[in-house]
Structures are given as structure tokens and as C-alpha cells.
Amino acid sequence: MTQKLKVVIDKAACCGYGVCAEICPQVYKLDDNGIVYVDDEIVPEGLEELAREGAEACPQAALEIVDA
């Protein structure tokens, strides 16, 4: 079984670049102000690698992927 992963968002650090949402729109969404949010903090199975890439691409390091 795949290890469940969780997205941790530092909303105060998010500057709305949207790189995360471009890389993995299935996980990362942007609100009306361009600030990142997720519908569910648990990363859907099969999207772990893309979710990690999206988090690592954040210029502000506002996202972290941790074990759920």
C-alpha cells in the first residue's frame, strides 16, 4: 500500500505565483486572491510525485509534503 501523504500550507508565505497549481492542479488550487489551498489535505493516490514537485517548485517554500 502506498504511504499516505498530506499537504501542509503556510498561507502567510504564499505570494500567489501559482507554480504549484500549474504543476499539479489536481491537488493545488488558487483562491480569488491567488493564494494556494487544497480541497483535501490528503494527497490522492497516484499524485504523490506531482504533489511533491509542486511543493518543491514553490519559490516561497509555502508548501510541504509530510506523512499523513
mmCIF file of the N, C-alpha and C atoms, coordinates in Angstrom:
data_MODEL
# 
_entry.id   MODEL 
# 
loop_
_atom_site.group_PDB 
_atom_site.id 
_atom_site.type_symbol 
_atom_site.label_atom_id 
_atom_site.label_alt_id 
_atom_site.label_comp_id 
_atom_site.label_asym_id 
_atom_site.label_entity_id 
_atom_site.label_seq_id 
_atom_site.pdbx_PDB_ins_code 
_atom_site.Cartn_x 
_atom_site.Cartn_y 
_atom_site.Cartn_z 
_atom_site.occupancy 
_atom_site.B_iso_or_equiv 
_atom_site.pdbx_formal_charge 
_atom_site.auth_seq_id 
_atom_site.auth_comp_id 
_atom_site.auth_asym_id 
_atom_site.auth_atom_id 
_atom_site.pdbx_PDB_model_num 
ATOM 1   N N  . MET A 1 1  ? 0.846  -1.196 0.000   1.00 0.00 ? 1  MET A N  1 
ATOM 2   C CA . MET A 1 1  ? 0.000  0.000  0.000   1.00 0.00 ? 1  MET A CA 1 
ATOM 3   C C  . MET A 1 1  ? 0.882  1.246  0.000   1.00 0.00 ? 1  MET A C  1 
ATOM 4   N N  . THR A 1 2  ? 0.448  2.242  -0.730  1.00 0.00 ? 2  THR A N  1 
ATOM 5   C CA . THR A 1 2  ? 1.196  3.486  -0.831  1.00 0.00 ? 2  THR A CA 1 
ATOM 6   C C  . THR A 1 2  ? 1.059  4.282  0.460   1.00 0.00 ? 2  THR A C  1 
ATOM 7   N N  . GLN A 1 3  ? 2.174  4.893  0.867   1.00 0.00 ? 3  GLN A N  1 
ATOM 8   C CA . GLN A 1 3  ? 2.159  5.755  2.048   1.00 0.00 ? 3  GLN A CA 1 
ATOM 9   C C  . GLN A 1 3  ? 1.289  6.981  1.776   1.00 0.00 ? 3  GLN A C  1 
ATOM 10  N N  . LYS A 1 4  ? 0.370  7.273  2.691   1.00 0.00 ? 4  LYS A N  1 
ATOM 11  C CA . LYS A 1 4  ? -0.475 8.459  2.540   1.00 0.00 ? 4  LYS A CA 1 
ATOM 12  C C  . LYS A 1 4  ? 0.352  9.700  2.856   1.00 0.00 ? 4  LYS A C  1 
ATOM 13  N N  . LEU A 1 5  ? 0.185  10.719 2.026   1.00 0.00 ? 5  LEU A N  1 
ATOM 14  C CA . LEU A 1 5  ? 0.884  11.976 2.220   1.00 0.00 ? 5  LEU A CA 1 
ATOM 15  C C  . LEU A 1 5  ? -0.116 13.101 2.435   1.00 0.00 ? 5  LEU A C  1 
ATOM 16  N N  . LYS A 1 6  ? 0.341  14.135 3.128   1.00 0.00 ? 6  LYS A N  1 
ATOM 17  C CA . LYS A 1 6  ? -0.509 15.262 3.463   1.00 0.00 ? 6  LYS A CA 1 
ATOM 18  C C  . LYS A 1 6  ? 0.179  16.554 3.042   1.00 0.00 ? 6  LYS A C  1 
ATOM 19  N N  . VAL A 1 7  ? -0.603 17.512 2.566   1.00 0.00 ? 7  VAL A N  1 
ATOM 20  C CA . VAL A 1 7  ? -0.084 18.828 2.192   1.00 0.00 ? 7  VAL A CA 1 
ATOM 21  C C  . VAL A 1 7  ? -0.214 19.763 3.383   1.00 0.00 ? 7  VAL A C  1 
ATOM 22  N N  . VAL A 1 8  ? 0.891  20.434 3.722   1.00 0.00 ? 8  VAL A N  1 
ATOM 23  C CA . VAL A 1 8  ? 0.871  21.464 4.763   1.00 0.00 ? 8  VAL A CA 1 
ATOM 24  C C  . VAL A 1 8  ? 1.145  22.795 4.067   1.00 0.00 ? 8  VAL A C  1 
ATOM 25  N N  . ILE A 1 9  ? 0.242  23.762 4.265   1.00 0.00 ? 9  ILE A N  1 
ATOM 26  C CA . ILE A 1 9  ? 0.340  25.058 3.600   1.00 0.00 ? 9  ILE A CA 1 
ATOM 27  C C  . ILE A 1 9  ? 0.632  26.152 4.619   1.00 0.00 ? 9  ILE A C  1 
ATOM 28  N N  . ASP A 1 10 ? 1.635  26.971 4.304   1.00 0.00 ? 10 ASP A N  1 
ATOM 29  C CA . ASP A 1 10 ? 1.906  28.180 5.072   1.00 0.00 ? 10 ASP A CA 1 
ATOM 30  C C  . ASP A 1 10 ? 1.316  29.333 4.264   1.00 0.00 ? 10 ASP A C  1 
ATOM 31  N N  . LYS A 1 11 ? 0.023  29.627 4.501   1.00 0.00 ? 11 LYS A N  1 
ATOM 32  C CA . LYS A 1 11 ? -0.671 30.629 3.695   1.00 0.00 ? 11 LYS A CA 1 
ATOM 33  C C  . LYS A 1 11 ? -0.014 32.004 3.787   1.00 0.00 ? 11 LYS A C  1 
ATOM 34  N N  . ALA A 1 12 ? 0.574  32.309 4.931   1.00 0.00 ? 12 ALA A N  1 
ATOM 35  C CA . ALA A 1 12 ? 1.236  33.607 5.097   1.00 0.00 ? 12 ALA A CA 1 
ATOM 36  C C  . ALA A 1 12 ? 2.443  33.739 4.172   1.00 0.00 ? 12 ALA A C  1 
ATOM 37  N N  . ALA A 1 13 ? 3.058  32.619 3.814   1.00 0.00 ? 13 ALA A N  1 
ATOM 38  C CA . ALA A 1 13 ? 4.240  32.649 2.947   1.00 0.00 ? 13 ALA A CA 1 
ATOM 39  C C  . ALA A 1 13 ? 3.867  32.666 1.466   1.00 0.00 ? 13 ALA A C  1 
ATOM 40  N N  . CYS A 1 14 ? 2.646  32.244 1.137   1.00 0.00 ? 14 CYS A N  1 
ATOM 41  C CA . CYS A 1 14 ? 2.229  32.152 -0.265  1.00 0.00 ? 14 CYS A CA 1 
ATOM 42  C C  . CYS A 1 14 ? 2.094  33.540 -0.873  1.00 0.00 ? 14 CYS A C  1 
ATOM 43  N N  . CYS A 1 15 ? 2.769  33.736 -1.997  1.00 0.00 ? 15 CYS A N  1 
ATOM 44  C CA . CYS A 1 15 ? 2.703  35.018 -2.716  1.00 0.00 ? 15 CYS A CA 1 
ATOM 45  C C  . CYS A 1 15 ? 1.916  34.916 -4.016  1.00 0.00 ? 15 CYS A C  1 
ATOM 46  N N  . GLY A 1 16 ? 1.303  33.765 -4.261  1.00 0.00 ? 16 GLY A N  1 
ATOM 47  C CA . GLY A 1 16 ? 0.415  33.619 -5.403  1.00 0.00 ? 16 GLY A CA 1 
ATOM 48  C C  . GLY A 1 16 ? 1.096  33.424 -6.746  1.00 0.00 ? 16 GLY A C  1 
ATOM 49  N N  . TYR A 1 17 ? 2.286  32.866 -6.748  1.00 0.00 ? 17 TYR A N  1 
ATOM 50  C CA . TYR A 1 17 ? 2.949  32.602 -8.024  1.00 0.00 ? 17 TYR A CA 1 
ATOM 51  C C  . TYR A 1 17 ? 2.185  31.570 -8.849  1.00 0.00 ? 17 TYR A C  1 
ATOM 52  N N  . GLY A 1 18 ? 1.555  30.607 -8.185  1.00 0.00 ? 18 GLY A N  1 
ATOM 53  C CA . GLY A 1 18 ? 0.735  29.618 -8.872  1.00 0.00 ? 18 GLY A CA 1 
ATOM 54  C C  . GLY A 1 18 ? 1.507  28.483 -9.522  1.00 0.00 ? 18 GLY A C  1 
ATOM 55  N N  . VAL A 1 19 ? 2.805  28.397 -9.252  1.00 0.00 ? 19 VAL A N  1 
ATOM 56  C CA . VAL A 1 19 ? 3.615  27.336 -9.858  1.00 0.00 ? 19 VAL A CA 1 
ATOM 57  C C  . VAL A 1 19 ? 3.101  25.968 -9.420  1.00 0.00 ? 19 VAL A C  1 
ATOM 58  N N  . CYS A 1 20 ? 2.730  25.839 -8.170  1.00 0.00 ? 20 CYS A N  1 
ATOM 59  C CA . CYS A 1 20 ? 2.223  24.563 -7.651  1.00 0.00 ? 20 CYS A CA 1 
ATOM 60  C C  . CYS A 1 20 ? 0.992  24.113 -8.425  1.00 0.00 ? 20 CYS A C  1 
ATOM 61  N N  . ALA A 1 21 ? 0.073  25.049 -8.669  1.00 0.00 ? 21 ALA A N  1 
ATOM 62  C CA . ALA A 1 21 ? -1.173 24.717 -9.370  1.00 0.00 ? 21 ALA A CA 1 
ATOM 63  C C  . ALA A 1 21 ? -0.918 24.402 -10.841 1.00 0.00 ? 21 ALA A C  1 
ATOM 64  N N  . GLU A 1 22 ? 0.105  24.994 -11.423 1.00 0.00 ? 22 GLU A N  1 
ATOM 65  C CA . GLU A 1 22 ? 0.451  24.671 -12.810 1.00 0.00 ? 22 GLU A CA 1 
ATOM 66  C C  . GLU A 1 22 ? 0.994  23.246 -12.899 1.00 0.00 ? 22 GLU A C  1 
ATOM 67  N N  . ILE A 1 23 ? 1.793  22.853 -11.917 1.00 0.00 ? 23 ILE A N  1 
ATOM 68  C CA . ILE A 1 23 ? 2.412  21.526 -11.919 1.00 0.00 ? 23 ILE A CA 1 
ATOM 69  C C  . ILE A 1 23 ? 1.411  20.444 -11.538 1.00 0.00 ? 23 ILE A C  1 
ATOM 70  N N  . CYS A 1 24 ? 0.588  20.706 -10.528 1.00 0.00 ? 24 CYS A N  1 
ATOM 71  C CA . CYS A 1 24 ? -0.339 19.680 -10.034 1.00 0.00 ? 24 CYS A CA 1 
ATOM 72  C C  . CYS A 1 24 ? -1.705 20.297 -9.695  1.00 0.00 ? 24 CYS A C  1 
ATOM 73  N N  . PRO A 1 25 ? -2.469 20.660 -10.738 1.00 0.00 ? 25 PRO A N  1 
ATOM 74  C CA . PRO A 1 25 ? -3.772 21.289 -10.492 1.00 0.00 ? 25 PRO A CA 1 
ATOM 75  C C  . PRO A 1 25 ? -4.797 20.372 -9.829  1.00 0.00 ? 25 PRO A C  1 
ATOM 76  N N  . GLN A 1 26 ? -4.521 19.057 -9.842  1.00 0.00 ? 26 GLN A N  1 
ATOM 77  C CA . GLN A 1 26 ? -5.440 18.126 -9.185  1.00 0.00 ? 26 GLN A CA 1 
ATOM 78  C C  . GLN A 1 26 ? -5.373 18.277 -7.663  1.00 0.00 ? 26 GLN A C  1 
ATOM 79  N N  . VAL A 1 27 ? -4.258 18.792 -7.145  1.00 0.00 ? 27 VAL A N  1 
ATOM 80  C CA . VAL A 1 27 ? -4.086 18.950 -5.700  1.00 0.00 ? 27 VAL A CA 1 
ATOM 81  C C  . VAL A 1 27 ? -4.153 20.420 -5.297  1.00 0.00 ? 27 VAL A C  1 
ATOM 82  N N  . TYR A 1 28 ? -3.388 21.263 -5.970  1.00 0.00 ? 28 TYR A N  1 
ATOM 83  C CA . TYR A 1 28 ? -3.266 22.669 -5.578  1.00 0.00 ? 28 TYR A CA 1 
ATOM 84  C C  . TYR A 1 28 ? -4.240 23.548 -6.346  1.00 0.00 ? 28 TYR A C  1 
ATOM 85  N N  . LYS A 1 29 ? -5.003 24.321 -5.617  1.00 0.00 ? 29 LYS A N  1 
ATOM 86  C CA . LYS A 1 29 ? -5.964 25.269 -6.191  1.00 0.00 ? 29 LYS A CA 1 
ATOM 87  C C  . LYS A 1 29 ? -5.556 26.673 -5.742  1.00 0.00 ? 29 LYS A C  1 
ATOM 88  N N  . LEU A 1 30 ? -6.021 27.681 -6.480  1.00 0.00 ? 30 LEU A N  1 
ATOM 89  C CA . LEU A 1 30 ? -5.769 29.064 -6.095  1.00 0.00 ? 30 LEU A CA 1 
ATOM 90  C C  . LEU A 1 30 ? -7.099 29.753 -5.831  1.00 0.00 ? 30 LEU A C  1 
ATOM 91  N N  . ASP A 1 31 ? -7.166 30.506 -4.731  1.00 0.00 ? 31 ASP A N  1 
ATOM 92  C CA . ASP A 1 31 ? -8.399 31.231 -4.430  1.00 0.00 ? 31 ASP A CA 1 
ATOM 93  C C  . ASP A 1 31 ? -8.460 32.516 -5.256  1.00 0.00 ? 31 ASP A C  1 
ATOM 94  N N  . ASP A 1 32 ? -9.460 33.334 -5.032  1.00 0.00 ? 32 ASP A N  1 
ATOM 95  C CA . ASP A 1 32 ? -9.648 34.552 -5.830  1.00 0.00 ? 32 ASP A CA 1 
ATOM 96  C C  . ASP A 1 32 ? -8.483 35.533 -5.701  1.00 0.00 ? 32 ASP A C  1 
ATOM 97  N N  . ASN A 1 33 ? -7.716 35.409 -4.627  1.00 0.00 ? 33 ASN A N  1 
ATOM 98  C CA . ASN A 1 33 ? -6.547 36.266 -4.424  1.00 0.00 ? 33 ASN A CA 1 
ATOM 99  C C  . ASN A 1 33 ? -5.258 35.608 -4.892  1.00 0.00 ? 33 ASN A C  1 
ATOM 100 N N  . GLY A 1 34 ? -5.371 34.401 -5.470  1.00 0.00 ? 34 GLY A N  1 
ATOM 101 C CA . GLY A 1 34 ? -4.194 33.699 -5.955  1.00 0.00 ? 34 GLY A CA 1 
ATOM 102 C C  . GLY A 1 34 ? -3.445 32.924 -4.887  1.00 0.00 ? 34 GLY A C  1 
ATOM 103 N N  . ILE A 1 35 ? -4.044 32.799 -3.703  1.00 0.00 ? 35 ILE A N  1 
ATOM 104 C CA . ILE A 1 35 ? -3.401 32.078 -2.600  1.00 0.00 ? 35 ILE A CA 1 
ATOM 105 C C  . ILE A 1 35 ? -3.789 30.599 -2.683  1.00 0.00 ? 35 ILE A C  1 
ATOM 106 N N  . VAL A 1 36 ? -2.796 29.757 -2.459  1.00 0.00 ? 36 VAL A N  1 
ATOM 107 C CA . VAL A 1 36 ? -2.991 28.317 -2.609  1.00 0.00 ? 36 VAL A CA 1 
ATOM 108 C C  . VAL A 1 36 ? -3.898 27.748 -1.517  1.00 0.00 ? 36 VAL A C  1 
ATOM 109 N N  . TYR A 1 37 ? -4.691 26.759 -1.907  1.00 0.00 ? 37 TYR A N  1 
ATOM 110 C CA . TYR A 1 37 ? -5.458 25.950 -0.965  1.00 0.00 ? 37 TYR A CA 1 
ATOM 111 C C  . TYR A 1 37 ? -5.613 24.566 -1.576  1.00 0.00 ? 37 TYR A C  1 
ATOM 112 N N  . VAL A 1 38 ? -6.071 23.617 -0.771  1.00 0.00 ? 38 VAL A N  1 
ATOM 113 C CA . VAL A 1 38 ? -6.354 22.270 -1.258  1.00 0.00 ? 38 VAL A CA 1 
ATOM 114 C C  . VAL A 1 38 ? -7.766 21.891 -0.827  1.00 0.00 ? 38 VAL A C  1 
ATOM 115 N N  . ASP A 1 39 ? -8.449 21.115 -1.668  1.00 0.00 ? 39 ASP A N  1 
ATOM 116 C CA . ASP A 1 39 ? -9.782 20.627 -1.291  1.00 0.00 ? 39 ASP A CA 1 
ATOM 117 C C  . ASP A 1 39 ? -9.671 19.600 -0.170  1.00 0.00 ? 39 ASP A C  1 
ATOM 118 N N  . ASP A 1 40 ? -8.591 18.837 -0.189  1.00 0.00 ? 40 ASP A N  1 
ATOM 119 C CA . ASP A 1 40 ? -8.351 17.793 0.814   1.00 0.00 ? 40 ASP A CA 1 
ATOM 120 C C  . ASP A 1 40 ? -6.854 17.765 1.074   1.00 0.00 ? 40 ASP A C  1 
ATOM 121 N N  . GLU A 1 41 ? -6.454 17.849 2.335   1.00 0.00 ? 41 GLU A N  1 
ATOM 122 C CA . GLU A 1 41 ? -5.017 17.882 2.630   1.00 0.00 ? 41 GLU A CA 1 
ATOM 123 C C  . GLU A 1 41 ? -4.315 16.555 2.336   1.00 0.00 ? 41 GLU A C  1 
ATOM 124 N N  . ILE A 1 42 ? -5.094 15.473 2.220   1.00 0.00 ? 42 ILE A N  1 
ATOM 125 C CA . ILE A 1 42 ? -4.507 14.174 1.875   1.00 0.00 ? 42 ILE A CA 1 
ATOM 126 C C  . ILE A 1 42 ? -4.301 14.105 0.354   1.00 0.00 ? 42 ILE A C  1 
ATOM 127 N N  . VAL A 1 43 ? -3.087 13.794 -0.061  1.00 0.00 ? 43 VAL A N  1 
ATOM 128 C CA . VAL A 1 43 ? -2.754 13.711 -1.482  1.00 0.00 ? 43 VAL A CA 1 
ATOM 129 C C  . VAL A 1 43 ? -3.403 12.454 -2.073  1.00 0.00 ? 43 VAL A C  1 
ATOM 130 N N  . PRO A 1 44 ? -4.172 12.609 -3.156  1.00 0.00 ? 44 PRO A N  1 
ATOM 131 C CA . PRO A 1 44 ? -4.801 11.434 -3.779  1.00 0.00 ? 44 PRO A CA 1 
ATOM 132 C C  . PRO A 1 44 ? -3.756 10.426 -4.271  1.00 0.00 ? 44 PRO A C  1 
ATOM 133 N N  . GLU A 1 45 ? -4.107 9.160  -4.159  1.00 0.00 ? 45 GLU A N  1 
ATOM 134 C CA . GLU A 1 45 ? -3.200 8.097  -4.606  1.00 0.00 ? 45 GLU A CA 1 
ATOM 135 C C  . GLU A 1 45 ? -2.860 8.287  -6.086  1.00 0.00 ? 45 GLU A C  1 
ATOM 136 N N  . GLY A 1 46 ? -1.594 8.147  -6.390  1.00 0.00 ? 46 GLY A N  1 
ATOM 137 C CA . GLY A 1 46 ? -1.132 8.303  -7.755  1.00 0.00 ? 46 GLY A CA 1 
ATOM 138 C C  . GLY A 1 46 ? -0.627 9.699  -8.079  1.00 0.00 ? 46 GLY A C  1 
ATOM 139 N N  . LEU A 1 47 ? -0.888 10.649 -7.193  1.00 0.00 ? 47 LEU A N  1 
ATOM 140 C CA . LEU A 1 47 ? -0.453 12.029 -7.435  1.00 0.00 ? 47 LEU A CA 1 
ATOM 141 C C  . LEU A 1 47 ? 0.672  12.456 -6.487  1.00 0.00 ? 47 LEU A C  1 
ATOM 142 N N  . GLU A 1 48 ? 1.231  11.493 -5.771  1.00 0.00 ? 48 GLU A N  1 
ATOM 143 C CA . GLU A 1 48 ? 2.259  11.816 -4.776  1.00 0.00 ? 48 GLU A CA 1 
ATOM 144 C C  . GLU A 1 48 ? 3.454  12.548 -5.394  1.00 0.00 ? 48 GLU A C  1 
ATOM 145 N N  . GLU A 1 49 ? 3.932  12.039 -6.521  1.00 0.00 ? 49 GLU A N  1 
ATOM 146 C CA . GLU A 1 49 ? 5.128  12.624 -7.129  1.00 0.00 ? 49 GLU A CA 1 
ATOM 147 C C  . GLU A 1 49 ? 4.858  14.031 -7.654  1.00 0.00 ? 49 GLU A C  1 
ATOM 148 N N  . LEU A 1 50 ? 3.724  14.215 -8.314  1.00 0.00 ? 50 LEU A N  1 
ATOM 149 C CA . LEU A 1 50 ? 3.371  15.547 -8.810  1.00 0.00 ? 50 LEU A CA 1 
ATOM 150 C C  . LEU A 1 50 ? 3.142  16.524 -7.664  1.00 0.00 ? 50 LEU A C  1 
ATOM 151 N N  . ALA A 1 51 ? 2.523  16.062 -6.596  1.00 0.00 ? 51 ALA A N  1 
ATOM 152 C CA . ALA A 1 51 ? 2.295  16.925 -5.435  1.00 0.00 ? 51 ALA A CA 1 
ATOM 153 C C  . ALA A 1 51 ? 3.629  17.364 -4.833  1.00 0.00 ? 51 ALA A C  1 
ATOM 154 N N  . ARG A 1 52 ? 4.576  16.433 -4.763  1.00 0.00 ? 52 ARG A N  1 
ATOM 155 C CA . ARG A 1 52 ? 5.916  16.775 -4.262  1.00 0.00 ? 52 ARG A CA 1 
ATOM 156 C C  . ARG A 1 52 ? 6.590  17.799 -5.168  1.00 0.00 ? 52 ARG A C  1 
ATOM 157 N N  . GLU A 1 53 ? 6.503  17.564 -6.478  1.00 0.00 ? 53 GLU A N  1 
ATOM 158 C CA . GLU A 1 53 ? 7.105  18.506 -7.439  1.00 0.00 ? 53 GLU A CA 1 
ATOM 159 C C  . GLU A 1 53 ? 6.510  19.894 -7.276  1.00 0.00 ? 53 GLU A C  1 
ATOM 160 N N  . GLY A 1 54 ? 5.198  19.964 -7.144  1.00 0.00 ? 54 GLY A N  1 
ATOM 161 C CA . GLY A 1 54 ? 4.525  21.253 -6.964  1.00 0.00 ? 54 GLY A CA 1 
ATOM 162 C C  . GLY A 1 54 ? 4.982  21.961 -5.711  1.00 0.00 ? 54 GLY A C  1 
ATOM 163 N N  . ALA A 1 55 ? 5.111  21.213 -4.625  1.00 0.00 ? 55 ALA A N  1 
ATOM 164 C CA . ALA A 1 55 ? 5.560  21.802 -3.359  1.00 0.00 ? 55 ALA A CA 1 
ATOM 165 C C  . ALA A 1 55 ? 7.001  22.286 -3.468  1.00 0.00 ? 55 ALA A C  1 
ATOM 166 N N  . GLU A 1 56 ? 7.852  21.464 -4.073  1.00 0.00 ? 56 GLU A N  1 
ATOM 167 C CA . GLU A 1 56 ? 9.265  21.819 -4.185  1.00 0.00 ? 56 GLU A CA 1 
ATOM 168 C C  . GLU A 1 56 ? 9.486  23.001 -5.120  1.00 0.00 ? 56 GLU A C  1 
ATOM 169 N N  . ALA A 1 57 ? 8.566  23.229 -6.064  1.00 0.00 ? 57 ALA A N  1 
ATOM 170 C CA . ALA A 1 57 ? 8.712  24.326 -7.020  1.00 0.00 ? 57 ALA A CA 1 
ATOM 171 C C  . ALA A 1 57 ? 8.291  25.677 -6.447  1.00 0.00 ? 57 ALA A C  1 
ATOM 172 N N  . CYS A 1 58 ? 7.671  25.680 -5.288  1.00 0.00 ? 58 CYS A N  1 
ATOM 173 C CA . CYS A 1 58 ? 7.193  26.934 -4.694  1.00 0.00 ? 58 CYS A CA 1 
ATOM 174 C C  . CYS A 1 58 ? 8.371  27.855 -4.370  1.00 0.00 ? 58 CYS A C  1 
ATOM 175 N N  . PRO A 1 59 ? 8.401  29.051 -4.975  1.00 0.00 ? 59 PRO A N  1 
ATOM 176 C CA . PRO A 1 59 ? 9.513  29.977 -4.725  1.00 0.00 ? 59 PRO A CA 1 
ATOM 177 C C  . PRO A 1 59 ? 9.572  30.462 -3.270  1.00 0.00 ? 59 PRO A C  1 
ATOM 178 N N  . GLN A 1 60 ? 8.441  30.417 -2.578  1.00 0.00 ? 60 GLN A N  1 
ATOM 179 C CA . GLN A 1 60 ? 8.376  30.908 -1.200  1.00 0.00 ? 60 GLN A CA 1 
ATOM 180 C C  . GLN A 1 60 ? 8.457  29.784 -0.166  1.00 0.00 ? 60 GLN A C  1 
ATOM 181 N N  . ALA A 1 61 ? 8.589  28.545 -0.609  1.00 0.00 ? 61 ALA A N  1 
ATOM 182 C CA . ALA A 1 61 ? 8.605  27.381 0.290   1.00 0.00 ? 61 ALA A CA 1 
ATOM 183 C C  . ALA A 1 61 ? 7.374  27.369 1.209   1.00 0.00 ? 61 ALA A C  1 
ATOM 184 N N  . ALA A 1 62 ? 6.213  27.684 0.614   1.00 0.00 ? 62 ALA A N  1 
ATOM 185 C CA . ALA A 1 62 ? 4.975  27.747 1.396   1.00 0.00 ? 62 ALA A CA 1 
ATOM 186 C C  . ALA A 1 62 ? 4.286  26.394 1.516   1.00 0.00 ? 62 ALA A C  1 
ATOM 187 N N  . LEU A 1 63 ? 4.804  25.389 0.813   1.00 0.00 ? 63 LEU A N  1 
ATOM 188 C CA . LEU A 1 63 ? 4.173  24.072 0.811   1.00 0.00 ? 63 LEU A CA 1 
ATOM 189 C C  . LEU A 1 63 ? 5.137  23.009 1.292   1.00 0.00 ? 63 LEU A C  1 
ATOM 190 N N  . GLU A 1 64 ? 4.582  22.047 2.014   1.00 0.00 ? 64 GLU A N  1 
ATOM 191 C CA . GLU A 1 64 ? 5.381  20.929 2.472   1.00 0.00 ? 64 GLU A CA 1 
ATOM 192 C C  . GLU A 1 64 ? 4.525  19.678 2.348   1.00 0.00 ? 64 GLU A C  1 
ATOM 193 N N  . ILE A 1 65 ? 5.174  18.600 1.933   1.00 0.00 ? 65 ILE A N  1 
ATOM 194 C CA . ILE A 1 65 ? 4.508  17.295 1.865   1.00 0.00 ? 65 ILE A CA 1 
ATOM 195 C C  . ILE A 1 65 ? 5.061  16.447 3.000   1.00 0.00 ? 65 ILE A C  1 
ATOM 196 N N  . VAL A 1 66 ? 4.158  15.966 3.848   1.00 0.00 ? 66 VAL A N  1 
ATOM 197 C CA . VAL A 1 66 ? 4.565  15.168 5.007   1.00 0.00 ? 66 VAL A CA 1 
ATOM 198 C C  . VAL A 1 66 ? 3.772  13.869 5.036   1.00 0.00 ? 66 VAL A C  1 
ATOM 199 N N  . ASP A 1 67 ? 4.238  12.916 5.818   1.00 0.00 ? 67 ASP A N  1 
ATOM 200 C CA . ASP A 1 67 ? 3.491  11.666 6.005   1.00 0.00 ? 67 ASP A CA 1 
ATOM 201 C C  . ASP A 1 67 ? 2.190  11.983 6.739   1.00 0.00 ? 67 ASP A C  1 
ATOM 202 N N  . ALA A 1 68 ? 1.109  11.400 6.265   1.00 0.00 ? 68 ALA A N  1 
ATOM 203 C CA . ALA A 1 68 ? -0.197 11.646 6.881   1.00 0.00 ? 68 ALA A CA 1 
ATOM 204 C C  . ALA A 1 68 ? -0.349 10.817 8.141   1.00 0.00 ? 68 ALA A C  1 
# 
